[in-house]
Amino acid sequence: MLSPNMDEFEIKKISGAKHIISADVEIDALKGTCKGTGRIKIRLNAGENKEDIRQRFVATGALVRDHKNEPQKDSGFSKPIY
């Protein structure tokens, strides 16, 4: 669970990774605070270890899970209906 004052920049800072593709947190529209969940996409460089990054988040009290892509999902463009 992320803290209510967490934002994308804080997630990037905690990760310590050099190449961050994207970082998002779920924001409560009424309060303007973090709802406690977020996602970060990282490209590991030489010398970086996924487990080290995971432990940095765990040290802040966050629950960390790997994202699994669905291989059956068609991510291509919609096909016309005839």
Distance bins in CASP14 RR format, pairs under 12 A and 6 or more apart:
PFRMAT RR
TARGET T0000
AUTHOR 0000-0000-0000
RMODE 2
METHOD distances of the structure
MODEL  1
1 25 0 0 0 0 0 1 0 0 0 0 0
1 26 0 0 0 0 0 1 0 0 0 0 0
1 34 0 0 0 0 1 0 0 0 0 0 0
1 35 0 0 0 0 1 0 0 0 0 0 0
1 36 1 0 1 0 0 0 0 0 0 0 0
1 37 1 0 0 1 0 0 0 0 0 0 0
1 38 0 0 0 0 0 1 0 0 0 0 0
1 57 0 0 0 0 0 1 0 0 0 0 0
1 58 0 0 0 0 0 1 0 0 0 0 0
1 60 0 0 0 0 1 0 0 0 0 0 0
1 61 1 0 0 1 0 0 0 0 0 0 0
1 62 1 0 0 1 0 0 0 0 0 0 0
1 63 1 0 0 1 0 0 0 0 0 0 0
1 64 0 0 0 0 0 1 0 0 0 0 0
2 8 0 0 0 0 0 1 0 0 0 0 0
2 10 0 0 0 0 1 0 0 0 0 0 0
2 11 1 0 0 1 0 0 0 0 0 0 0
2 14 0 0 0 0 1 0 0 0 0 0 0
2 23 0 0 0 0 0 1 0 0 0 0 0
2 24 0 0 0 0 0 1 0 0 0 0 0
2 25 1 0 0 1 0 0 0 0 0 0 0
2 26 0 0 0 0 1 0 0 0 0 0 0
2 27 0 0 0 0 0 1 0 0 0 0 0
2 28 0 0 0 0 0 1 0 0 0 0 0
2 33 0 0 0 0 0 1 0 0 0 0 0
2 34 1 0 1 0 0 0 0 0 0 0 0
2 35 0 0 0 0 1 0 0 0 0 0 0
2 36 1 0 1 0 0 0 0 0 0 0 0
2 37 1 0 0 1 0 0 0 0 0 0 0
2 38 1 0 0 1 0 0 0 0 0 0 0
2 39 0 0 0 0 0 1 0 0 0 0 0
2 40 0 0 0 0 0 1 0 0 0 0 0
2 57 0 0 0 0 1 0 0 0 0 0 0
2 60 0 0 0 0 1 0 0 0 0 0 0
2 61 0 0 0 0 1 0 0 0 0 0 0
2 62 1 0 1 0 0 0 0 0 0 0 0
2 63 0 0 0 0 1 0 0 0 0 0 0
2 64 0 0 0 0 0 1 0 0 0 0 0
3 10 0 0 0 0 1 0 0 0 0 0 0
3 11 0 0 0 0 0 1 0 0 0 0 0
3 14 0 0 0 0 0 1 0 0 0 0 0
3 25 0 0 0 0 0 1 0 0 0 0 0
3 33 0 0 0 0 1 0 0 0 0 0 0
3 34 1 0 0 1 0 0 0 0 0 0 0
3 35 0 0 0 0 0 1 0 0 0 0 0
3 36 1 0 0 1 0 0 0 0 0 0 0
3 37 0 0 0 0 0 1 0 0 0 0 0
3 38 0 0 0 0 0 1 0 0 0 0 0
3 57 0 0 0 0 0 1 0 0 0 0 0
3 60 1 0 0 1 0 0 0 0 0 0 0
3 61 0 0 0 0 1 0 0 0 0 0 0
3 62 0 0 0 0 1 0 0 0 0 0 0
4 10 0 0 0 0 0 1 0 0 0 0 0
4 25 0 0 0 0 0 1 0 0 0 0 0
4 26 0 0 0 0 0 1 0 0 0 0 0
4 27 0 0 0 0 0 1 0 0 0 0 0
4 28 0 0 0 0 1 0 0 0 0 0 0
4 31 1 0 0 1 0 0 0 0 0 0 0
4 32 0 0 0 0 1 0 0 0 0 0 0
4 33 1 0 1 0 0 0 0 0 0 0 0
4 34 1 0 1 0 0 0 0 0 0 0 0
4 35 0 0 0 0 1 0 0 0 0 0 0
4 36 1 0 0 1 0 0 0 0 0 0 0
4 37 0 0 0 0 0 1 0 0 0 0 0
5 11 0 0 0 0 0 1 0 0 0 0 0
5 25 0 0 0 0 0 1 0 0 0 0 0
5 27 0 0 0 0 0 1 0 0 0 0 0
5 28 0 0 0 0 0 1 0 0 0 0 0
5 31 0 0 0 0 0 1 0 0 0 0 0
5 32 0 0 0 0 1 0 0 0 0 0 0
5 33 1 0 0 1 0 0 0 0 0 0 0
5 34 1 0 0 1 0 0 0 0 0 0 0
5 36 0 0 0 0 0 1 0 0 0 0 0
6 12 0 0 0 0 0 1 0 0 0 0 0
6 13 0 0 0 0 0 1 0 0 0 0 0
6 14 0 0 0 0 1 0 0 0 0 0 0
6 23 0 0 0 0 0 1 0 0 0 0 0
6 24 0 0 0 0 0 1 0 0 0 0 0
6 25 1 0 1 0 0 0 0 0 0 0 0
6 26 0 0 0 0 1 0 0 0 0 0 0
6 27 0 0 0 0 1 0 0 0 0 0 0
6 28 0 0 0 0 0 1 0 0 0 0 0
6 32 0 0 0 0 0 1 0 0 0 0 0
6 33 0 0 0 0 1 0 0 0 0 0 0
6 34 1 0 1 0 0 0 0 0 0 0 0
6 35 0 0 0 0 1 0 0 0 0 0 0
6 36 1 0 0 1 0 0 0 0 0 0 0
6 37 0 0 0 0 1 0 0 0 0 0 0
6 38 0 0 0 0 1 0 0 0 0 0 0
6 40 0 0 0 0 0 1 0 0 0 0 0
6 57 0 0 0 0 0 1 0 0 0 0 0
6 60 0 0 0 0 1 0 0 0 0 0 0
6 61 0 0 0 0 0 1 0 0 0 0 0
6 62 0 0 0 0 1 0 0 0 0 0 0
7 13 0 0 0 0 1 0 0 0 0 0 0
7 14 0 0 0 0 0 1 0 0 0 0 0
7 23 0 0 0 0 1 0 0 0 0 0 0
7 24 0 0 0 0 1 0 0 0 0 0 0
7 25 1 0 0 1 0 0 0 0 0 0 0
7 26 0 0 0 0 0 1 0 0 0 0 0
7 27 0 0 0 0 1 0 0 0 0 0 0
7 32 0 0 0 0 0 1 0 0 0 0 0
7 33 0 0 0 0 1 0 0 0 0 0 0
7 34 1 0 0 1 0 0 0 0 0 0 0
7 36 0 0 0 0 0 1 0 0 0 0 0
7 38 0 0 0 0 0 1 0 0 0 0 0
8 14 0 0 0 0 0 1 0 0 0 0 0
8 15 0 0 0 0 0 1 0 0 0 0 0
8 20 0 0 0 0 1 0 0 0 0 0 0
8 22 0 0 0 0 1 0 0 0 0 0 0
8 23 1 0 1 0 0 0 0 0 0 0 0
8 24 1 0 0 1 0 0 0 0 0 0 0
8 25 1 0 0 1 0 0 0 0 0 0 0
8 26 0 0 0 0 0 1 0 0 0 0 0
8 27 0 0 0 0 1 0 0 0 0 0 0
8 34 0 0 0 0 1 0 0 0 0 0 0
8 38 0 0 0 0 1 0 0 0 0 0 0
8 39 0 0 0 0 1 0 0 0 0 0 0
8 40 0 0 0 0 1 0 0 0 0 0 0
8 41 0 0 0 0 0 1 0 0 0 0 0
9 15 0 0 0 0 0 1 0 0 0 0 0
9 20 0 0 0 0 0 1 0 0 0 0 0
9 23 1 0 0 1 0 0 0 0 0 0 0
9 24 0 0 0 0 0 1 0 0 0 0 0
9 25 0 0 0 0 1 0 0 0 0 0 0
9 34 0 0 0 0 0 1 0 0 0 0 0
9 40 0 0 0 0 0 1 0 0 0 0 0
10 16 0 0 0 0 0 1 0 0 0 0 0
10 23 0 0 0 0 1 0 0 0 0 0 0
10 25 0 0 0 0 1 0 0 0 0 0 0
10 34 0 0 0 0 1 0 0 0 0 0 0
10 36 0 0 0 0 0 1 0 0 0 0 0
10 38 0 0 0 0 0 1 0 0 0 0 0
10 40 0 0 0 0 0 1 0 0 0 0 0
10 56 0 0 0 0 0 1 0 0 0 0 0
10 57 0 0 0 0 0 1 0 0 0 0 0
10 60 0 0 0 0 1 0 0 0 0 0 0
10 62 0 0 0 0 0 1 0 0 0 0 0
11 17 0 0 0 0 0 1 0 0 0 0 0
11 20 0 0 0 0 1 0 0 0 0 0 0
11 22 0 0 0 0 0 1 0 0 0 0 0
11 23 1 0 1 0 0 0 0 0 0 0 0
11 24 0 0 0 0 1 0 0 0 0 0 0
11 25 1 0 0 1 0 0 0 0 0 0 0
11 26 0 0 0 0 0 1 0 0 0 0 0
11 34 0 0 0 0 1 0 0 0 0 0 0
11 36 0 0 0 0 0 1 0 0 0 0 0
11 37 0 0 0 0 0 1 0 0 0 0 0
11 38 1 0 0 1 0 0 0 0 0 0 0
11 39 0 0 0 0 1 0 0 0 0 0 0
11 40 1 0 1 0 0 0 0 0 0 0 0
11 41 0 0 0 0 0 1 0 0 0 0 0
11 42 0 0 0 0 0 1 0 0 0 0 0
11 53 0 0 0 0 0 1 0 0 0 0 0
11 56 0 0 0 0 0 1 0 0 0 0 0
11 57 0 0 0 0 1 0 0 0 0 0 0
11 60 0 0 0 0 1 0 0 0 0 0 0
11 62 0 0 0 0 1 0 0 0 0 0 0
11 64 0 0 0 0 0 1 0 0 0 0 0
12 18 0 0 0 0 0 1 0 0 0 0 0
12 19 0 0 0 0 0 1 0 0 0 0 0
12 20 1 0 1 0 0 0 0 0 0 0 0
12 21 0 0 0 0 0 1 0 0 0 0 0
12 22 0 0 0 0 1 0 0 0 0 0 0
12 23 1 0 1 0 0 0 0 0 0 0 0
12 24 0 0 0 0 0 1 0 0 0 0 0
12 25 0 0 0 0 0 1 0 0 0 0 0
12 38 0 0 0 0 0 1 0 0 0 0 0
12 40 1 0 0 1 0 0 0 0 0 0 0
12 41 0 0 0 0 0 1 0 0 0 0 0
12 42 0 0 0 0 1 0 0 0 0 0 0
12 53 0 0 0 0 0 1 0 0 0 0 0
12 56 0 0 0 0 0 1 0 0 0 0 0
12 57 0 0 0 0 0 1 0 0 0 0 0
13 20 0 0 0 0 0 1 0 0 0 0 0
13 23 0 0 0 0 1 0 0 0 0 0 0
13 40 0 0 0 0 0 1 0 0 0 0 0
13 53 0 0 0 0 0 1 0 0 0 0 0
13 56 0 0 0 0 1 0 0 0 0 0 0
13 57 0 0 0 0 0 1 0 0 0 0 0
13 60 0 0 0 0 0 1 0 0 0 0 0
14 20 0 0 0 0 0 1 0 0 0 0 0
14 23 0 0 0 0 1 0 0 0 0 0 0
14 25 0 0 0 0 0 1 0 0 0 0 0
14 38 0 0 0 0 0 1 0 0 0 0 0
14 40 0 0 0 0 1 0 0 0 0 0 0
14 42 0 0 0 0 0 1 0 0 0 0 0
14 52 0 0 0 0 0 1 0 0 0 0 0
14 53 0 0 0 0 1 0 0 0 0 0 0
14 54 0 0 0 0 0 1 0 0 0 0 0
14 55 0 0 0 0 0 1 0 0 0 0 0
14 56 1 0 1 0 0 0 0 0 0 0 0
14 57 1 0 0 1 0 0 0 0 0 0 0
14 58 0 0 0 0 0 1 0 0 0 0 0
14 59 0 0 0 0 1 0 0 0 0 0 0
14 60 1 0 0 1 0 0 0 0 0 0 0
14 61 0 0 0 0 0 1 0 0 0 0 0
14 62 0 0 0 0 1 0 0 0 0 0 0
14 64 0 0 0 0 0 1 0 0 0 0 0
15 21 0 0 0 0 0 1 0 0 0 0 0
15 22 0 0 0 0 0 1 0 0 0 0 0
15 23 1 0 0 1 0 0 0 0 0 0 0
15 38 0 0 0 0 0 1 0 0 0 0 0
15 39 0 0 0 0 0 1 0 0 0 0 0
15 40 1 0 1 0 0 0 0 0 0 0 0
15 41 0 0 0 0 0 1 0 0 0 0 0
15 42 1 0 0 1 0 0 0 0 0 0 0
15 43 0 0 0 0 0 1 0 0 0 0 0
15 44 0 0 0 0 0 1 0 0 0 0 0
15 48 0 0 0 0 1 0 0 0 0 0 0
15 49 0 0 0 0 0 1 0 0 0 0 0
15 50 0 0 0 0 0 1 0 0 0 0 0
15 52 0 0 0 0 1 0 0 0 0 0 0
15 53 1 0 1 0 0 0 0 0 0 0 0
15 54 0 0 0 0 1 0 0 0 0 0 0
15 55 0 0 0 0 0 1 0 0 0 0 0
15 56 1 0 0 1 0 0 0 0 0 0 0
15 57 1 0 0 1 0 0 0 0 0 0 0
15 59 0 0 0 0 0 1 0 0 0 0 0
15 60 0 0 0 0 0 1 0 0 0 0 0
15 62 0 0 0 0 0 1 0 0 0 0 0
15 64 0 0 0 0 0 1 0 0 0 0 0
16 23 0 0 0 0 0 1 0 0 0 0 0
16 40 0 0 0 0 0 1 0 0 0 0 0
16 42 0 0 0 0 1 0 0 0 0 0 0
16 44 0 0 0 0 0 1 0 0 0 0 0
16 45 0 0 0 0 0 1 0 0 0 0 0
16 48 0 0 0 0 1 0 0 0 0 0 0
16 49 0 0 0 0 0 1 0 0 0 0 0
16 52 0 0 0 0 1 0 0 0 0 0 0
16 53 1 0 0 1 0 0 0 0 0 0 0
16 54 0 0 0 0 0 1 0 0 0 0 0
16 55 0 0 0 0 0 1 0 0 0 0 0
16 56 1 0 0 1 0 0 0 0 0 0 0
16 57 0 0 0 0 0 1 0 0 0 0 0
17 23 0 0 0 0 1 0 0 0 0 0 0
17 40 0 0 0 0 1 0 0 0 0 0 0
17 41 0 0 0 0 1 0 0 0 0 0 0
17 42 1 0 1 0 0 0 0 0 0 0 0
17 43 1 0 0 1 0 0 0 0 0 0 0
17 44 1 0 0 1 0 0 0 0 0 0 0
17 45 1 0 0 1 0 0 0 0 0 0 0
17 47 0 0 0 0 0 1 0 0 0 0 0
17 48 1 0 0 1 0 0 0 0 0 0 0
17 49 0 0 0 0 0 1 0 0 0 0 0
17 50 0 0 0 0 1 0 0 0 0 0 0
17 52 0 0 0 0 1 0 0 0 0 0 0
17 53 1 0 1 0 0 0 0 0 0 0 0
17 54 0 0 0 0 0 1 0 0 0 0 0
17 56 0 0 0 0 1 0 0 0 0 0 0
17 57 0 0 0 0 0 1 0 0 0 0 0
18 42 0 0 0 0 1 0 0 0 0 0 0
18 43 0 0 0 0 1 0 0 0 0 0 0
18 44 0 0 0 0 1 0 0 0 0 0 0
18 45 1 0 1 0 0 0 0 0 0 0 0
18 46 0 0 0 0 1 0 0 0 0 0 0
18 47 0 0 0 0 1 0 0 0 0 0 0
18 48 1 0 0 1 0 0 0 0 0 0 0
18 53 0 0 0 0 0 1 0 0 0 0 0
19 40 0 0 0 0 0 1 0 0 0 0 0
19 41 0 0 0 0 1 0 0 0 0 0 0
19 42 1 0 0 1 0 0 0 0 0 0 0
19 43 1 0 1 0 0 0 0 0 0 0 0
19 44 1 0 0 1 0 0 0 0 0 0 0
19 45 1 0 1 0 0 0 0 0 0 0 0
19 46 0 0 0 0 0 1 0 0 0 0 0
19 47 0 0 0 0 0 1 0 0 0 0 0
19 48 0 0 0 0 1 0 0 0 0 0 0
19 53 0 0 0 0 0 1 0 0 0 0 0
20 39 0 0 0 0 0 1 0 0 0 0 0
20 40 1 0 0 1 0 0 0 0 0 0 0
20 41 1 0 0 1 0 0 0 0 0 0 0
20 42 1 0 1 0 0 0 0 0 0 0 0
20 43 1 0 0 1 0 0 0 0 0 0 0
20 44 0 0 0 0 0 1 0 0 0 0 0
20 45 0 0 0 0 0 1 0 0 0 0 0
20 48 0 0 0 0 0 1 0 0 0 0 0
20 53 0 0 0 0 0 1 0 0 0 0 0
21 39 0 0 0 0 0 1 0 0 0 0 0
21 40 0 0 0 0 1 0 0 0 0 0 0
21 41 1 0 1 0 0 0 0 0 0 0 0
21 42 1 0 0 1 0 0 0 0 0 0 0
21 43 1 0 1 0 0 0 0 0 0 0 0
21 44 0 0 0 0 0 1 0 0 0 0 0
22 38 0 0 0 0 0 1 0 0 0 0 0
22 39 1 0 0 1 0 0 0 0 0 0 0
22 40 1 0 0 1 0 0 0 0 0 0 0
22 41 1 0 1 0 0 0 0 0 0 0 0
22 42 0 0 0 0 1 0 0 0 0 0 0
22 43 0 0 0 0 0 1 0 0 0 0 0
22 67 0 0 0 0 0 1 0 0 0 0 0
23 38 1 0 0 1 0 0 0 0 0 0 0
23 39 1 0 0 1 0 0 0 0 0 0 0
23 40 1 0 1 0 0 0 0 0 0 0 0
23 41 1 0 0 1 0 0 0 0 0 0 0
23 42 0 0 0 0 1 0 0 0 0 0 0
23 57 0 0 0 0 0 1 0 0 0 0 0
24 34 0 0 0 0 0 1 0 0 0 0 0
24 35 0 0 0 0 0 1 0 0 0 0 0
24 36 0 0 0 0 0 1 0 0 0 0 0
24 37 0 0 0 0 1 0 0 0 0 0 0
24 38 1 0 1 0 0 0 0 0 0 0 0
24 39 1 0 1 0 0 0 0 0 0 0 0
24 40 1 0 0 1 0 0 0 0 0 0 0
24 41 0 0 0 0 1 0 0 0 0 0 0
24 67 0 0 0 0 0 1 0 0 0 0 0
25 32 0 0 0 0 0 1 0 0 0 0 0
25 33 0 0 0 0 1 0 0 0 0 0 0
25 34 1 0 1 0 0 0 0 0 0 0 0
25 35 1 0 0 1 0 0 0 0 0 0 0
25 36 1 0 0 1 0 0 0 0 0 0 0
25 37 1 0 0 1 0 0 0 0 0 0 0
25 38 1 0 1 0 0 0 0 0 0 0 0
25 39 0 0 0 0 1 0 0 0 0 0 0
25 40 0 0 0 0 1 0 0 0 0 0 0
25 62 0 0 0 0 0 1 0 0 0 0 0
26 32 0 0 0 0 0 1 0 0 0 0 0
26 33 0 0 0 0 0 1 0 0 0 0 0
26 34 1 0 0 1 0 0 0 0 0 0 0
26 35 1 0 1 0 0 0 0 0 0 0 0
26 36 1 0 0 1 0 0 0 0 0 0 0
26 37 1 0 1 0 0 0 0 0 0 0 0
26 38 1 0 1 0 0 0 0 0 0 0 0
26 39 0 0 0 0 1 0 0 0 0 0 0
27 33 1 0 0 1 0 0 0 0 0 0 0
27 34 1 0 0 1 0 0 0 0 0 0 0
27 35 1 0 0 1 0 0 0 0 0 0 0
27 36 0 0 0 0 1 0 0 0 0 0 0
27 37 0 0 0 0 0 1 0 0 0 0 0
27 38 0 0 0 0 1 0 0 0 0 0 0
28 34 1 0 0 1 0 0 0 0 0 0 0
28 35 1 0 1 0 0 0 0 0 0 0 0
28 36 0 0 0 0 1 0 0 0 0 0 0
28 37 0 0 0 0 0 1 0 0 0 0 0
29 35 0 0 0 0 1 0 0 0 0 0 0
34 62 0 0 0 0 0 1 0 0 0 0 0
36 60 0 0 0 0 0 1 0 0 0 0 0
36 61 0 0 0 0 0 1 0 0 0 0 0
36 62 0 0 0 0 1 0 0 0 0 0 0
36 63 0 0 0 0 1 0 0 0 0 0 0
37 62 0 0 0 0 1 0 0 0 0 0 0
37 63 0 0 0 0 1 0 0 0 0 0 0
37 64 0 0 0 0 0 1 0 0 0 0 0
37 65 0 0 0 0 0 1 0 0 0 0 0
38 57 0 0 0 0 0 1 0 0 0 0 0
38 62 0 0 0 0 1 0 0 0 0 0 0
38 63 0 0 0 0 0 1 0 0 0 0 0
38 64 0 0 0 0 0 1 0 0 0 0 0
38 65 0 0 0 0 0 1 0 0 0 0 0
38 67 0 0 0 0 0 1 0 0 0 0 0
39 57 0 0 0 0 0 1 0 0 0 0 0
39 62 0 0 0 0 0 1 0 0 0 0 0
39 64 0 0 0 0 0 1 0 0 0 0 0
39 65 0 0 0 0 1 0 0 0 0 0 0
39 66 0 0 0 0 0 1 0 0 0 0 0
39 67 1 0 0 1 0 0 0 0 0 0 0
40 50 0 0 0 0 0 1 0 0 0 0 0
40 53 0 0 0 0 1 0 0 0 0 0 0
40 54 0 0 0 0 0 1 0 0 0 0 0
40 56 0 0 0 0 0 1 0 0 0 0 0
40 57 0 0 0 0 1 0 0 0 0 0 0
40 62 0 0 0 0 0 1 0 0 0 0 0
40 64 0 0 0 0 1 0 0 0 0 0 0
40 65 0 0 0 0 0 1 0 0 0 0 0
40 66 0 0 0 0 0 1 0 0 0 0 0
40 67 0 0 0 0 1 0 0 0 0 0 0
41 53 0 0 0 0 0 1 0 0 0 0 0
41 66 0 0 0 0 0 1 0 0 0 0 0
41 67 0 0 0 0 1 0 0 0 0 0 0
41 69 0 0 0 0 0 1 0 0 0 0 0
42 48 0 0 0 0 1 0 0 0 0 0 0
42 49 0 0 0 0 0 1 0 0 0 0 0
42 50 0 0 0 0 1 0 0 0 0 0 0
42 52 0 0 0 0 0 1 0 0 0 0 0
42 53 1 0 0 1 0 0 0 0 0 0 0
42 54 0 0 0 0 0 1 0 0 0 0 0
42 56 0 0 0 0 0 1 0 0 0 0 0
42 57 0 0 0 0 0 1 0 0 0 0 0
42 64 0 0 0 0 0 1 0 0 0 0 0
42 66 0 0 0 0 0 1 0 0 0 0 0
42 67 0 0 0 0 0 1 0 0 0 0 0
43 50 0 0 0 0 0 1 0 0 0 0 0
43 53 0 0 0 0 0 1 0 0 0 0 0
44 50 1 0 0 1 0 0 0 0 0 0 0
44 51 0 0 0 0 0 1 0 0 0 0 0
44 52 0 0 0 0 1 0 0 0 0 0 0
44 53 0 0 0 0 1 0 0 0 0 0 0
44 54 0 0 0 0 0 1 0 0 0 0 0
45 53 0 0 0 0 0 1 0 0 0 0 0
47 53 0 0 0 0 0 1 0 0 0 0 0
48 54 0 0 0 0 0 1 0 0 0 0 0
48 56 0 0 0 0 0 1 0 0 0 0 0
49 55 0 0 0 0 1 0 0 0 0 0 0
49 56 0 0 0 0 0 1 0 0 0 0 0
50 56 0 0 0 0 0 1 0 0 0 0 0
50 57 0 0 0 0 0 1 0 0 0 0 0
50 64 0 0 0 0 1 0 0 0 0 0 0
50 66 0 0 0 0 1 0 0 0 0 0 0
51 57 0 0 0 0 0 1 0 0 0 0 0
51 58 0 0 0 0 1 0 0 0 0 0 0
51 64 0 0 0 0 0 1 0 0 0 0 0
51 66 0 0 0 0 0 1 0 0 0 0 0
52 58 0 0 0 0 0 1 0 0 0 0 0
52 59 0 0 0 0 0 1 0 0 0 0 0
52 64 0 0 0 0 0 1 0 0 0 0 0
53 59 0 0 0 0 0 1 0 0 0 0 0
53 60 0 0 0 0 0 1 0 0 0 0 0
53 62 0 0 0 0 0 1 0 0 0 0 0
53 64 0 0 0 0 1 0 0 0 0 0 0
53 66 0 0 0 0 0 1 0 0 0 0 0
54 60 0 0 0 0 0 1 0 0 0 0 0
54 61 0 0 0 0 0 1 0 0 0 0 0
54 62 0 0 0 0 1 0 0 0 0 0 0
54 63 0 0 0 0 0 1 0 0 0 0 0
54 64 1 0 1 0 0 0 0 0 0 0 0
54 65 0 0 0 0 1 0 0 0 0 0 0
54 66 0 0 0 0 1 0 0 0 0 0 0
55 61 0 0 0 0 0 1 0 0 0 0 0
55 62 0 0 0 0 0 1 0 0 0 0 0
55 64 0 0 0 0 1 0 0 0 0 0 0
56 62 0 0 0 0 1 0 0 0 0 0 0
56 64 0 0 0 0 1 0 0 0 0 0 0
57 63 0 0 0 0 1 0 0 0 0 0 0
57 64 1 0 1 0 0 0 0 0 0 0 0
57 65 0 0 0 0 0 1 0 0 0 0 0
58 64 1 0 0 1 0 0 0 0 0 0 0
58 65 0 0 0 0 0 1 0 0 0 0 0
69 75 0 0 0 0 1 0 0 0 0 0 0
END
